[in-house]
Amino acid sequence: MANGSVVHFELPADDLERAGAFYADVFGWKFIDQGNPGTATVSTGPSDDYGRPTEPGTINGGAAVRGGAISAPVVTVQVAEIDEALRRIEDLGGKRVQEKTQVGPYGFVAYFTDPEGNTLGLWQNAS
């Protein structure tokens, strides 16, 4: 996946069970409990055993109980190096919301706001 590509989304929810039922009924999405309370993986189409989409153009995501950095839907953009991207974002008027955080063995995530006040995520694959 190329740097700058949208690779993930996150949906906040007050009630994950209700949200999962809604998106399942409307789009056929699956909210999958991964054992981390207050969160779910969202599968929007065919995926492999690691949850990666197997159909070109498909993007999976996550859902979490509303709060903290995630109070509205968030799109996540892949970058080569999160720290470098955050410096550039700040140079151009954006602000850090959450510092670089490891996500298991898969990679790292961080959040920022753009000069318009929108919150977006950054994703860096593990080496």
CYANA upper distance limits for C-alpha pairs under 8 A (distance plus 0.5 A):
  1 MET  CA      5 SER  CA      7.29
  1 MET  CA      7 VAL  CA      8.49
  1 MET  CA     78 GLN  CA      8.34
  2 ALA  CA     78 GLN  CA      7.79
  3 ASN  CA     77 VAL  CA      8.07
  3 ASN  CA     78 GLN  CA      5.63
  3 ASN  CA     79 VAL  CA      5.28
  3 ASN  CA     80 ALA  CA      6.81
  4 GLY  CA     77 VAL  CA      6.11
  4 GLY  CA     78 GLN  CA      5.87
  4 GLY  CA     79 VAL  CA      6.53
  5 SER  CA     77 VAL  CA      6.00
  5 SER  CA     78 GLN  CA      6.12
  6 VAL  CA     75 VAL  CA      7.21
  6 VAL  CA     76 THR  CA      6.18
  6 VAL  CA     77 VAL  CA      5.01
  6 VAL  CA     78 GLN  CA      6.96
  7 VAL  CA     59 ILE  CA      6.62
  7 VAL  CA     60 ASN  CA      8.28
  7 VAL  CA     75 VAL  CA      8.31
  7 VAL  CA     76 THR  CA      6.41
  7 VAL  CA     77 VAL  CA      6.30
  7 VAL  CA     78 GLN  CA      6.76
  7 VAL  CA    123 TRP  CA      8.39
  8 HIS  CA     59 ILE  CA      6.39
  8 HIS  CA     60 ASN  CA      6.33
  8 HIS  CA     61 GLY  CA      5.46
  8 HIS  CA     62 GLY  CA      8.29
  8 HIS  CA     75 VAL  CA      6.54
  8 HIS  CA     76 THR  CA      5.51
  8 HIS  CA     77 VAL  CA      7.72
  9 PHE  CA     59 ILE  CA      8.15
  9 PHE  CA     60 ASN  CA      7.43
  9 PHE  CA     61 GLY  CA      5.07
  9 PHE  CA     62 GLY  CA      6.85
  9 PHE  CA     73 PRO  CA      7.69
  9 PHE  CA     74 VAL  CA      6.02
  9 PHE  CA     75 VAL  CA      4.94
  9 PHE  CA     76 THR  CA      6.22
 10 GLU  CA     61 GLY  CA      6.06
 10 GLU  CA     62 GLY  CA      5.24
 10 GLU  CA     63 ALA  CA      5.87
 10 GLU  CA     64 ALA  CA      7.95
 10 GLU  CA     70 ILE  CA      8.25
 10 GLU  CA     73 PRO  CA      6.12
 10 GLU  CA     74 VAL  CA      5.60
 10 GLU  CA     75 VAL  CA      7.06
 10 GLU  CA     76 THR  CA      8.46
 11 LEU  CA     61 GLY  CA      8.42
 11 LEU  CA     62 GLY  CA      6.85
 11 LEU  CA     63 ALA  CA      5.12
 11 LEU  CA     64 ALA  CA      7.00
 11 LEU  CA     70 ILE  CA      8.18
 11 LEU  CA     72 ALA  CA      7.32
 11 LEU  CA     73 PRO  CA      5.23
 11 LEU  CA     74 VAL  CA      7.22
 12 PRO  CA     63 ALA  CA      6.18
 12 PRO  CA     64 ALA  CA      5.63
 12 PRO  CA     65 VAL  CA      6.10
 12 PRO  CA     66 ARG  CA      5.07
 12 PRO  CA     67 GLY  CA      8.14
 12 PRO  CA     70 ILE  CA      6.56
 12 PRO  CA     71 SER  CA      6.41
 12 PRO  CA     72 ALA  CA      6.50
 12 PRO  CA     73 PRO  CA      6.77
 13 ALA  CA     19 ALA  CA      6.94
 13 ALA  CA     63 ALA  CA      7.45
 13 ALA  CA     64 ALA  CA      6.62
 13 ALA  CA     65 VAL  CA      5.47
 13 ALA  CA     66 ARG  CA      5.60
 14 ASP  CA     65 VAL  CA      6.08
 14 ASP  CA     66 ARG  CA      6.17
 15 ASP  CA     19 ALA  CA      6.69
 15 ASP  CA     65 VAL  CA      7.41
 16 LEU  CA     20 GLY  CA      6.40
 16 LEU  CA     38 GLY  CA      7.98
 16 LEU  CA     39 THR  CA      8.15
 16 LEU  CA     40 ALA  CA      8.27
 16 LEU  CA     63 ALA  CA      7.83
 16 LEU  CA     64 ALA  CA      7.62
 16 LEU  CA     65 VAL  CA      7.20
 17 GLU  CA     21 ALA  CA      6.72
 18 ARG  CA     22 PHE  CA      6.71
 19 ALA  CA     23 TYR  CA      6.73
 20 GLY  CA     24 ALA  CA      6.47
 20 GLY  CA     29 TRP  CA      8.24
 20 GLY  CA     30 LYS  CA      7.34
 20 GLY  CA     31 PHE  CA      5.85
 21 ALA  CA     25 ASP  CA      6.59
 22 PHE  CA     26 VAL  CA      6.63
 23 TYR  CA     27 PHE  CA      6.04
 23 TYR  CA     28 GLY  CA      6.98
 23 TYR  CA     29 TRP  CA      6.15
 23 TYR  CA     30 LYS  CA      8.12
 24 ALA  CA     28 GLY  CA      4.67
 24 ALA  CA     29 TRP  CA      5.09
 24 ALA  CA     30 LYS  CA      6.42
 24 ALA  CA     31 PHE  CA      8.39
 25 ASP  CA     29 TRP  CA      8.37
 27 PHE  CA     44 THR  CA      8.37
 28 GLY  CA     44 THR  CA      7.75
 29 TRP  CA     42 VAL  CA      7.20
 29 TRP  CA     43 SER  CA      6.14
 29 TRP  CA     44 THR  CA      5.20
 29 TRP  CA     45 GLY  CA      7.53
 30 LYS  CA     41 THR  CA      8.46
 30 LYS  CA     42 VAL  CA      6.15
 30 LYS  CA     43 SER  CA      5.61
 30 LYS  CA     44 THR  CA      7.20
 31 PHE  CA     40 ALA  CA      6.17
 31 PHE  CA     41 THR  CA      6.14
 31 PHE  CA     42 VAL  CA      5.20
 31 PHE  CA     43 SER  CA      7.04
 31 PHE  CA     63 ALA  CA      8.30
 32 ILE  CA     40 ALA  CA      5.75
 32 ILE  CA     41 THR  CA      5.49
 32 ILE  CA     42 VAL  CA      6.77
 32 ILE  CA     43 SER  CA      7.98
 33 ASP  CA     39 THR  CA      7.58
 33 ASP  CA     40 ALA  CA      5.39
 33 ASP  CA     41 THR  CA      7.06
 34 GLN  CA     39 THR  CA      8.20
 34 GLN  CA     40 ALA  CA      6.77
 34 GLN  CA     41 THR  CA      7.40
 36 ASN  CA     40 ALA  CA      8.07
 38 GLY  CA     64 ALA  CA      6.00
 38 GLY  CA     65 VAL  CA      5.79
 39 THR  CA     62 GLY  CA      7.66
 39 THR  CA     63 ALA  CA      6.03
 39 THR  CA     64 ALA  CA      4.73
 39 THR  CA     65 VAL  CA      7.02
 40 ALA  CA     62 GLY  CA      6.13
 40 ALA  CA     63 ALA  CA      5.63
 40 ALA  CA     64 ALA  CA      6.92
 41 THR  CA     60 ASN  CA      8.29
 41 THR  CA     61 GLY  CA      6.56
 41 THR  CA     62 GLY  CA      4.87
 41 THR  CA     63 ALA  CA      6.82
 42 VAL  CA     60 ASN  CA      6.31
 42 VAL  CA     61 GLY  CA      5.37
 42 VAL  CA     62 GLY  CA      5.31
 42 VAL  CA     63 ALA  CA      7.09
 43 SER  CA     47 SER  CA      7.86
 43 SER  CA     51 GLY  CA      7.89
 43 SER  CA     60 ASN  CA      5.62
 43 SER  CA     61 GLY  CA      7.18
 44 THR  CA     58 THR  CA      7.59
 44 THR  CA     59 ILE  CA      7.39
 44 THR  CA     60 ASN  CA      6.03
 44 THR  CA     61 GLY  CA      8.36
 45 GLY  CA     53 PRO  CA      7.18
 45 GLY  CA     54 THR  CA      8.47
 45 GLY  CA     55 GLU  CA      7.85
 45 GLY  CA     58 THR  CA      7.13
 45 GLY  CA     60 ASN  CA      8.09
 46 PRO  CA     53 PRO  CA      6.32
 46 PRO  CA     54 THR  CA      6.19
 46 PRO  CA     55 GLU  CA      6.91
 47 SER  CA     51 GLY  CA      5.71
 47 SER  CA     52 ARG  CA      5.62
 47 SER  CA     53 PRO  CA      4.67
 47 SER  CA     54 THR  CA      5.53
 47 SER  CA     55 GLU  CA      8.13
 48 ASP  CA     52 ARG  CA      5.94
 48 ASP  CA     53 PRO  CA      6.94
 48 ASP  CA     54 THR  CA      6.77
 51 GLY  CA     60 ASN  CA      8.33
 52 ARG  CA     60 ASN  CA      7.81
 53 PRO  CA     58 THR  CA      6.37
 53 PRO  CA     59 ILE  CA      6.97
 53 PRO  CA     60 ASN  CA      7.17
 54 THR  CA     58 THR  CA      8.09
 64 ALA  CA     70 ILE  CA      8.30
 66 ARG  CA     70 ILE  CA      6.55
 66 ARG  CA     71 SER  CA      5.85
 66 ARG  CA     72 ALA  CA      8.43
 67 GLY  CA     71 SER  CA      5.92
 69 ALA  CA     97 VAL  CA      7.12
 69 ALA  CA     98 GLN  CA      7.66
 69 ALA  CA    111 TYR  CA      7.81
 69 ALA  CA    119 THR  CA      8.29
 70 ILE  CA     74 VAL  CA      7.67
 74 VAL  CA    119 THR  CA      6.80
 74 VAL  CA    120 LEU  CA      5.85
 74 VAL  CA    121 GLY  CA      7.12
 75 VAL  CA    120 LEU  CA      6.01
 75 VAL  CA    121 GLY  CA      6.56
 76 THR  CA    120 LEU  CA      6.34
 76 THR  CA    121 GLY  CA      4.60
 76 THR  CA    122 LEU  CA      5.77
 76 THR  CA    123 TRP  CA      6.95
 77 VAL  CA    120 LEU  CA      8.15
 77 VAL  CA    121 GLY  CA      6.62
 77 VAL  CA    122 LEU  CA      5.46
 77 VAL  CA    123 TRP  CA      6.39
 78 GLN  CA    122 LEU  CA      6.30
 78 GLN  CA    123 TRP  CA      5.08
 78 GLN  CA    124 GLN  CA      6.41
 78 GLN  CA    125 ASN  CA      8.46
 79 VAL  CA     85 ALA  CA      7.58
 79 VAL  CA    122 LEU  CA      7.10
 79 VAL  CA    123 TRP  CA      6.50
 79 VAL  CA    124 GLN  CA      5.98
 80 ALA  CA    124 GLN  CA      6.37
 80 ALA  CA    125 ASN  CA      8.14
 81 GLU  CA     85 ALA  CA      6.80
 81 GLU  CA    124 GLN  CA      6.58
 82 ILE  CA     86 LEU  CA      6.55
 82 ILE  CA    100 LYS  CA      7.24
 82 ILE  CA    108 PHE  CA      8.33
 82 ILE  CA    109 VAL  CA      8.17
 82 ILE  CA    110 ALA  CA      7.67
 82 ILE  CA    122 LEU  CA      7.13
 82 ILE  CA    123 TRP  CA      7.60
 82 ILE  CA    124 GLN  CA      6.67
 83 ASP  CA     87 ARG  CA      6.83
 83 ASP  CA    100 LYS  CA      7.74
 84 GLU  CA     88 ARG  CA      6.86
 85 ALA  CA     89 ILE  CA      6.55
 86 LEU  CA     90 GLU  CA      6.65
 86 LEU  CA     96 ARG  CA      7.36
 86 LEU  CA    112 PHE  CA      8.15
 87 ARG  CA     91 ASP  CA      6.70
 88 ARG  CA     92 LEU  CA      6.81
 89 ILE  CA     93 GLY  CA      6.95
 89 ILE  CA     94 GLY  CA      5.51
 89 ILE  CA     95 LYS  CA      7.47
 89 ILE  CA    114 ASP  CA      8.08
 90 GLU  CA     94 GLY  CA      5.17
 90 GLU  CA     95 LYS  CA      6.04
 90 GLU  CA     96 ARG  CA      7.90
 93 GLY  CA    114 ASP  CA      7.51
 93 GLY  CA    115 PRO  CA      6.01
 94 GLY  CA    112 PHE  CA      7.32
 94 GLY  CA    113 THR  CA      5.99
 94 GLY  CA    114 ASP  CA      4.93
 94 GLY  CA    115 PRO  CA      5.62
 95 LYS  CA    112 PHE  CA      5.96
 95 LYS  CA    113 THR  CA      5.74
 95 LYS  CA    114 ASP  CA      7.20
 95 LYS  CA    115 PRO  CA      8.36
 96 ARG  CA    111 TYR  CA      6.80
 96 ARG  CA    112 PHE  CA      4.90
 96 ARG  CA    113 THR  CA      7.03
 97 VAL  CA    110 ALA  CA      8.13
 97 VAL  CA    111 TYR  CA      5.66
 97 VAL  CA    112 PHE  CA      5.24
 97 VAL  CA    113 THR  CA      7.18
 98 GLN  CA    110 ALA  CA      5.86
 98 GLN  CA    111 TYR  CA      5.42
 98 GLN  CA    112 PHE  CA      7.28
 99 GLU  CA    109 VAL  CA      8.43
 99 GLU  CA    110 ALA  CA      5.73
 99 GLU  CA    111 TYR  CA      7.40
100 LYS  CA    108 PHE  CA      6.68
100 LYS  CA    109 VAL  CA      5.98
100 LYS  CA    110 ALA  CA      5.07
100 LYS  CA    111 TYR  CA      8.45
101 THR  CA    108 PHE  CA      5.82
101 THR  CA    109 VAL  CA      5.83
101 THR  CA    110 ALA  CA      6.74
102 GLN  CA    106 TYR  CA      8.50
102 GLN  CA    107 GLY  CA      6.44
102 GLN  CA    108 PHE  CA      4.87
102 GLN  CA    109 VAL  CA      7.02
103 VAL  CA    107 GLY  CA      5.95
103 VAL  CA    108 PHE  CA      5.87
103 VAL  CA    109 VAL  CA      7.44
105 PRO  CA    126 ALA  CA      7.24
106 TYR  CA    125 ASN  CA      6.69
106 TYR  CA    126 ALA  CA      5.88
107 GLY  CA    123 TRP  CA      7.65
107 GLY  CA    124 GLN  CA      6.01
107 GLY  CA    125 ASN  CA      4.74
107 GLY  CA    126 ALA  CA      4.51
107 GLY  CA    127 SER  CA      8.27
108 PHE  CA    123 TRP  CA      6.24
108 PHE  CA    124 GLN  CA      5.62
108 PHE  CA    125 ASN  CA      6.96
108 PHE  CA    126 ALA  CA      7.45
109 VAL  CA    121 GLY  CA      7.27
109 VAL  CA    122 LEU  CA      5.96
109 VAL  CA    123 TRP  CA      5.27
109 VAL  CA    124 GLN  CA      7.03
110 ALA  CA    121 GLY  CA      6.19
110 ALA  CA    122 LEU  CA      5.69
110 ALA  CA    123 TRP  CA      7.41
111 TYR  CA    119 THR  CA      7.28
111 TYR  CA    120 LEU  CA      6.21
111 TYR  CA    121 GLY  CA      4.90
111 TYR  CA    122 LEU  CA      6.58
112 PHE  CA    119 THR  CA      6.08
112 PHE  CA    120 LEU  CA      6.10
112 PHE  CA    121 GLY  CA      6.92
112 PHE  CA    122 LEU  CA      8.42
113 THR  CA    117 GLY  CA      5.94
113 THR  CA    118 ASN  CA      5.66
113 THR  CA    119 THR  CA      4.84
113 THR  CA    120 LEU  CA      6.69
114 ASP  CA    118 ASN  CA      5.97
114 ASP  CA    119 THR  CA      7.16
114 ASP  CA    120 LEU  CA      8.14
